[in-house]
Amino acid sequence: MKQHAPPITNLVELVVAPAAIERALGVYEQLHPQDPSVILQARKILTQHIYGMIDQGEQDEQRLTVGGLARLKAVERDHAIKSARGEPKNAGKSNASSPA
């Protein structure tokens, strides 16, 4: 009986996407050491975004990785990814200007 190769979409979802998620998460952890709850949230954001990119037709692991990192940066720009301990990622930093 002849076996058929799995469709390319399945390979991307089963092999390429998880590799891109882990690669992006590794880069994120190196640049922004976080506690485990922040990393867990980052993983969820990466997973949703990277699989969304795949749904739109992207199959290149490097582009998926970069796209995931760009998404994390955008999320952080809009609001800090918070720790389960209740401290924002940028605790102690203020964006408010001091009175003149």
CYANA upper distance limits for C-alpha pairs under 8 A (distance plus 0.5 A):
  6 PRO  CA     10 ASN  CA      6.93
  6 PRO  CA     11 LEU  CA      7.42
  7 PRO  CA     11 LEU  CA      7.24
  8 ILE  CA     12 VAL  CA      6.75
  9 THR  CA     13 GLU  CA      6.68
 10 ASN  CA     14 LEU  CA      6.34
 11 LEU  CA     15 VAL  CA      5.99
 11 LEU  CA     16 VAL  CA      7.32
 12 VAL  CA     16 VAL  CA      5.13
 12 VAL  CA     17 ALA  CA      6.42
 12 VAL  CA     54 ILE  CA      8.21
 12 VAL  CA     59 GLN  CA      6.70
 13 GLU  CA     17 ALA  CA      5.80
 13 GLU  CA     18 PRO  CA      7.92
 13 GLU  CA     51 TYR  CA      7.99
 13 GLU  CA     54 ILE  CA      8.10
 14 LEU  CA     18 PRO  CA      7.26
 15 VAL  CA     19 ALA  CA      6.84
 16 VAL  CA     20 ALA  CA      6.62
 16 VAL  CA     59 GLN  CA      8.04
 16 VAL  CA     60 ASP  CA      8.26
 16 VAL  CA     61 GLU  CA      6.24
 17 ALA  CA     21 ILE  CA      6.63
 17 ALA  CA     50 ILE  CA      7.19
 17 ALA  CA     51 TYR  CA      7.42
 17 ALA  CA     54 ILE  CA      8.46
 17 ALA  CA     61 GLU  CA      7.49
 17 ALA  CA     64 LEU  CA      7.94
 18 PRO  CA     22 GLU  CA      6.67
 19 ALA  CA     23 ARG  CA      6.54
 19 ALA  CA     61 GLU  CA      7.92
 20 ALA  CA     24 ALA  CA      6.53
 20 ALA  CA     50 ILE  CA      8.34
 20 ALA  CA     61 GLU  CA      6.03
 20 ALA  CA     62 GLN  CA      7.54
 20 ALA  CA     64 LEU  CA      6.52
 20 ALA  CA     65 THR  CA      5.29
 21 ILE  CA     25 LEU  CA      6.52
 21 ILE  CA     43 ARG  CA      7.74
 21 ILE  CA     46 LEU  CA      6.59
 21 ILE  CA     47 THR  CA      6.86
 21 ILE  CA     50 ILE  CA      7.74
 21 ILE  CA     65 THR  CA      7.04
 21 ILE  CA     68 GLY  CA      7.91
 22 GLU  CA     26 GLY  CA      6.51
 23 ARG  CA     27 VAL  CA      6.87
 23 ARG  CA     65 THR  CA      7.14
 24 ALA  CA     28 TYR  CA      6.62
 24 ALA  CA     46 LEU  CA      8.28
 24 ALA  CA     65 THR  CA      5.73
 24 ALA  CA     66 VAL  CA      7.72
 24 ALA  CA     68 GLY  CA      7.02
 24 ALA  CA     69 LEU  CA      6.44
 25 LEU  CA     29 GLU  CA      6.56
 25 LEU  CA     39 ILE  CA      8.22
 25 LEU  CA     42 ALA  CA      7.83
 25 LEU  CA     43 ARG  CA      7.13
 25 LEU  CA     46 LEU  CA      8.28
 26 GLY  CA     30 GLN  CA      6.78
 27 VAL  CA     31 LEU  CA      6.77
 28 TYR  CA     32 HIS  CA      6.28
 28 TYR  CA     33 PRO  CA      8.25
 28 TYR  CA     69 LEU  CA      7.78
 29 GLU  CA     33 PRO  CA      5.51
 29 GLU  CA     34 GLN  CA      7.24
 29 GLU  CA     39 ILE  CA      7.95
 34 GLN  CA     38 VAL  CA      6.50
 34 GLN  CA     39 ILE  CA      6.90
 34 GLN  CA     89 LYS  CA      8.23
 35 ASP  CA     39 ILE  CA      7.08
 35 ASP  CA     83 SER  CA      7.33
 36 PRO  CA     40 LEU  CA      6.60
 37 SER  CA     41 GLN  CA      6.83
 37 SER  CA     83 SER  CA      6.16
 37 SER  CA     84 ALA  CA      6.14
 38 VAL  CA     42 ALA  CA      6.63
 38 VAL  CA     81 ILE  CA      6.80
 38 VAL  CA     82 LYS  CA      6.73
 38 VAL  CA     83 SER  CA      5.73
 38 VAL  CA     84 ALA  CA      7.87
 39 ILE  CA     43 ARG  CA      6.58
 40 LEU  CA     44 LYS  CA      6.86
 41 GLN  CA     45 ILE  CA      6.78
 41 GLN  CA     81 ILE  CA      7.88
 42 ALA  CA     46 LEU  CA      6.57
 42 ALA  CA     72 LEU  CA      7.43
 42 ALA  CA     81 ILE  CA      8.27
 43 ARG  CA     47 THR  CA      6.47
 44 LYS  CA     48 GLN  CA      6.70
 45 ILE  CA     49 HIS  CA      6.61
 45 ILE  CA     71 ARG  CA      8.29
 45 ILE  CA     72 LEU  CA      7.57
 46 LEU  CA     50 ILE  CA      6.32
 46 LEU  CA     68 GLY  CA      5.79
 46 LEU  CA     69 LEU  CA      8.11
 46 LEU  CA     71 ARG  CA      7.94
 46 LEU  CA     72 LEU  CA      7.69
 47 THR  CA     51 TYR  CA      6.56
 48 GLN  CA     52 GLY  CA      6.59
 49 HIS  CA     53 MET  CA      6.75
 49 HIS  CA     67 GLY  CA      8.48
 49 HIS  CA     68 GLY  CA      6.76
 49 HIS  CA     71 ARG  CA      7.72
 50 ILE  CA     54 ILE  CA      6.83
 50 ILE  CA     64 LEU  CA      6.39
 50 ILE  CA     65 THR  CA      8.19
 50 ILE  CA     67 GLY  CA      7.78
 50 ILE  CA     68 GLY  CA      6.45
 51 TYR  CA     55 ASP  CA      6.69
 52 GLY  CA     56 GLN  CA      6.91
 53 MET  CA     57 GLY  CA      7.03
 53 MET  CA     58 GLU  CA      6.04
 53 MET  CA     64 LEU  CA      7.53
 54 ILE  CA     58 GLU  CA      5.23
 54 ILE  CA     59 GLN  CA      6.64
 58 GLU  CA     63 ARG  CA      8.22
 58 GLU  CA     64 LEU  CA      7.66
 59 GLN  CA     63 ARG  CA      8.47
 59 GLN  CA     64 LEU  CA      7.86
 60 ASP  CA     64 LEU  CA      6.68
 61 GLU  CA     65 THR  CA      6.59
 62 GLN  CA     66 VAL  CA      6.67
 63 ARG  CA     67 GLY  CA      6.35
 64 LEU  CA     68 GLY  CA      6.56
 65 THR  CA     69 LEU  CA      6.81
 66 VAL  CA     70 ALA  CA      6.61
 67 GLY  CA     71 ARG  CA      6.71
 68 GLY  CA     72 LEU  CA      6.88
 69 LEU  CA     73 LYS  CA      6.76
 70 ALA  CA     74 ALA  CA      6.71
 71 ARG  CA     75 VAL  CA      6.70
 72 LEU  CA     76 GLU  CA      6.67
 73 LYS  CA     77 ARG  CA      6.60
 74 ALA  CA     78 ASP  CA      6.81
 75 VAL  CA     79 HIS  CA      6.61
 75 VAL  CA     80 ALA  CA      7.74
 75 VAL  CA     81 ILE  CA      7.99
 76 GLU  CA     80 ALA  CA      5.25
 76 GLU  CA     81 ILE  CA      6.64
 80 ALA  CA     88 PRO  CA      6.36
 80 ALA  CA     89 LYS  CA      6.15
 80 ALA  CA     90 ASN  CA      7.47
 81 ILE  CA     88 PRO  CA      7.09
 81 ILE  CA     89 LYS  CA      6.53
 82 LYS  CA     86 GLY  CA      6.93
 82 LYS  CA     87 GLU  CA      6.63
 82 LYS  CA     88 PRO  CA      5.09
 82 LYS  CA     89 LYS  CA      6.22
 83 SER  CA     87 GLU  CA      6.05
 83 SER  CA     88 PRO  CA      6.68
 83 SER  CA     89 LYS  CA      7.31
 87 GLU  CA     91 ALA  CA      6.63
